[in-house]
Amino acid sequence: MLLLSIILADQKLDTAAIVENPNPMVTIGNNSPLCYGSTLNLLSGGGDSYLWSGPNGFTSTLQNPTIPNVTMATAGSYTVKVTNSSGCYTISTPTLVVINPKYKFNETAAICAGDFYIWYGRNITNAGTYTDSHLSKFGCDSIYTLQLTIIQTKQGLCRNYRQSEGFTLIEHFTKKLFETMLNLTK
């Protein structure tokens, strides 16, 4: 508190106290890194009113806003302006939000009737759609989908094809065609 002495027009001395209100001490944070599709929690404290701003035009007047179903556009720096009851304010240093991707892989394959397809440790013999999920290096679920077709063939067409050799049916026939062409040029 600062005391100020003032001499008034009638030569009287008057004193006034000047109170300097401090700016708020801001706390800021978030729960990232997050996986794509998760909920972002922005955290702040130290005042009486809050004004957040961030990427993609984000604004909020909540103390601790949440953003559900985050996308890559949600990633970036967020700041909050914190105001106390005296009207003094502080703008925070930025808090960085990191969003990690989830991956979706679609695979199609065809095998000959009677053969099997090895997919993530499973021997699959029936046509259909199969799904599996695995964690990415960021700890986010990634979805793998296989659409398997069974080719009904005449006897002998798929005789030399072996899934365990790592070829798809198209690769097998391309390889056989290439080998045949090489033999013709010798």
N, C-alpha and C positions, 0 to 999 in steps of 0.2 A: 504494500500500500504506500502510496506517495501522498504527502501532505503539501498542499499548495496554499500559500498565504496571498491574499488579495487585499489591496487597499481600495476601499470603495470611495465614491465621489465625496462623501461627507467626512473623509479622512479616518473612517473607522477601518480597523483591520478585521478581515474575515478569513476563515480557513475552510478549505474544501479538501476532501479526501478523494484521491483518484485511485480507483481499483483497476488493476490490469488483470483481465481474465486470461488465463492460459489457453492455448490451443489444445484441442484434444490429443491424447496419445493414442494413435490408431494401431489396432492389431488387424492383420489381414492374413488369409490363408485359403486353401482349398484342398479337396481330397483327390487331386490327380497325382500320378497318371491314371487315366481311366481307359476302359475299353469302349470302342464305338458302341453306341446304344445304351450306355450306362447313364446314371444320374450324377450331374456335377453339383457339389455343395460348395458354395462360396461362403466364407466365414469372415466376420468383422466384429469389432468392438471398440469401445472407447468414447462413445458419444451418445447423442440423443436422436439424431436423424442421419440417414445414410442415402447416398446417391451413387450407385454402381454404374460403371460403363465398361464395355468390352467389345470384343470382335463381333462382326456381323450385325452391328447396330444395337447390341444388347444394352439395356438400361434397366435398373430396378431401384426402388426406394425401400426395399426390405433390408433388414440388418443382415440376414443370412439367406439370400435367395438360392433357389435350386433351379437347375435346367435339366429336365428329363430328356432321355433319348438323344444324347449328344452325338454330333457328327464331327467330321474333320473341320468344318467351318466354326465349331465352338472353340477350337484350340487357339491359344494366344494369350495376350496380357490383359488382365483386368485390374482396374483401380477403383477405389471408393473414396468419395468425399464425405468425411465424417464431421458433423456439426454438433456442438454442445449447446446446453441450455442458454448460454450467454451469447450465442450467435457466432462464436468463433469456430473456425473450421480448419481442418488439415486434409490434404489430399495424400492418400497413401502412396507408397512405392508400389510398383506393379507386382501382382502375383501371377505366375505363369501357369497356364493350364495345358497339359499334354494329353492328347487323345491318341490311343493306339488303335490300329485297324483290326477288324475281324476279317477273315478271308473266307471266300466262298469258292470252292472248286467244283466244277462240273466235268465229269468224265463220261465218255461213251465208249463202249467196247462191244465186240461181237465175238462169240465163240461158236465152234461147231457143236452140234448136238452130241452129247456124250462126253464132251470135254469139260473142264472146269476153269474158272478164272480166279486167280489169287488176288485178293484185295484186302489190304490191312490185316493180314493173318487169317483170313477166311477163305475157304474154297467154295466158290459160288458156282452152282450148276444150273440154276433156274433163271429165266429171264425176269427182269423187273427193275425197280428203282431201289437202290440201297443208299443209306446215309450213315455217316460216321462223323464224330467230332473229335478234334484234337486241340490242345492248347498251343498257341503260337509262342514264339520266344518272348513275347510281352505278357504272356499269361491270359490271352484272350481266346475264347472259343473260336475255332475255325470249322466250318461245315464242309464236308466232302460228300458229293453225291455221285453215284455211279448209275448209269442207265445201261443195263446189260441186255443184249439181244442174243437169242439163240438162232443160229442158221441151220435150217433143215437142209441137208445136202444129199446128193447122190453118193453112194458108197465110194470111198476112195478119195473124194475131193479134198477132205481135210486130213488125209492119212498122215502127212508129214508135219502137220502143225502141232506144236506143243506150247502151251501157255507158259510152262516152266522155263522155256528158253527166253521169255521176256518179249516175244513178238505179239503185236496185235494181228488180227487176221489180215488186214490190209498190208501191214509191214511184211508178213509172211509171203503174200502173193507178189509184192513188189520185189522182195529179195529173190524169189524163185524166178521171176521174169528177168531180172538183172543177170542172174547166174546163167540162164538159158541164152541170153544175148551174148554173154562172154564166150560161151561154148561155140556159138555160131561164128564168132569172129576168129577163132583159132584155126 
